[in-house]
Amino acid sequence: MVNYTMSFINGLKEFFRKPLYVLILISFIISWFLIIFGRTFTSAPQYFQFLFIFIGILAGFNFLLLAISLFKSIEKLPYVIILIVFAISIPTIIIFRGFLILFSLVCLIANTLLTAFFAFKLCMDSSTKFDDILYKNKKYNKYTRIIEFISFGLLTGLIFIFTWNFLSNHFQLAARNSADIFRIIFWINVILIIIVITRLVVIKKFAAYITLFFVLTFFYILYIIIDLIAEAIFPDTVGFEWSSFLIDLILFIYIIGSIFDKIEYLEKKLKIIRAETISIFVILMKLVAQFTKVFPNFQGLDVPLVDRLDVFILIIFIFFTLLFGIHSIIVHKEGKKDVEITEND
């Protein structure tokens, strides 16, 4: 039995047993850090030239490893071959420039889908786990879970009202641009509440976690909205840029851990794709997405739709909230524990 909210830690342990992956991850985090540093503290052309070369080589190296992993396990490659692959990766970014730009579109789409899904999953897992903790107390769980449902429901309403009033009073343009989003979130919450109450009346099963889920999803959606309008809200966006970096990094680590926790299961289901191919693609996907998001036109690297990446993540996250939210309410079993996936699954 594995606690599903902590399963990603097991995935991270598995990930850190692989030295090459750790090296790639550290290089990725360094590049991400350099991107944010350059965006917030310097405008020197020489720095950006260095940054482009560094990230270009790293992306080329990851791309070649990704291609090799389709045919042979890179963990079994001699270090000499790894060094040769790294040397070859230096001109890769130039030779395959057009193809890599096309490939970056695939990375952006995959990043949008995975980021939205795992953000939703983190909100859902956190809220259901809290509800399961309350359910374990057989004597008082009916009362505590009713309090949970009502308290977080009221908190959701208060957060909505406070956020809307704050934006309306201080950032009217931002409020107008966000009005439709708030309406959609409100009606999605209403639909999910109706389903929860209907299920409670019909089969006596109570998805009390749903209002905590509302709170968590609202904060994530608010974070995306603020990210979209940060320049209009903050005179100096340095603080927000670094806060955003930290949030995105935590979510990225959660994605890596969650994928590696189920890596054997994914490999078994996908048949022809190796587990390491999936992991390398995830790192490469995030590397490309972060670089093109911050420098969409740098050195002629013009990738369409980059400026709308956060918008797509927001739309897909809201869609996941409605679709998978309904599914979760219907199939949720109170007090259920996650079962470790085995070879017999």
Secondary structure, DSSP 8 states (H G I E B T S, - for coil): ---TTTHHHHHHHHHTT-HHHHHHHHHHHHHHHHHHHHHHH---HHHHHHHHHHHHHHHHHHHHHHHHHTTS-GGGS-HHHHHHHHHHHHHHHHHTHHHHHHHHHHHHHHHHHHHHHHHHHHHHHHHHHHHHHHHT-TTTHHHHHHHHHHHHHHHHHHHHHHHHHHHHHH-HHHHHHHHHHHHHHHHHHHHHHHHHHHHHHHH----TTHHHHHHHHHHHHHHHHHHHSHHHH-SS-HHHHHHHHHHHHHHHHHHHHHHHHTHHHHHHHHSSS-HHHHHHHHHHHHHHHHHHHH-TTGGG---TTGGGHHHHHHHHHHHHHHHHHHHHHHH--TT-------TT-
